[in-house]
């Protein structure tokens, strides 16, 4: 029994590692955004206009969203992993461990969907 539990724990760890790798490989920014550094970018007016005038940096720069999602994956149990990803895809928001909710761009959701589904 102990051997099976160890094997199961290893499988869960591997699933989490694969999810984290998948998230890490998502685009760093929304198309139309020129990254200047890890947390600094130029967002064209046409990109802002196409996204209903949303001015939140986290909407266009995915670095923080990816970081939050990875933290959530690391802290989640196996039952919650699927719900965590599917909620982001369905609601186009990500909930931080602090409880704060941030909208994510449709491009981030699309990239996540392509990797997840």
Buried (B, 14 or more C-beta within 10 A) or exposed (E): EEEEEEEEEEEEEEEBEEBBEBBEEBBEBBEBBEBEEEEEBEBEEEBBEBBEEBEEBBBBBBBBBBEBBBEBBEEBEEEEBEEBBBBBBEEBEBBBEEEEEBBBBBBBBEBBBEBBE
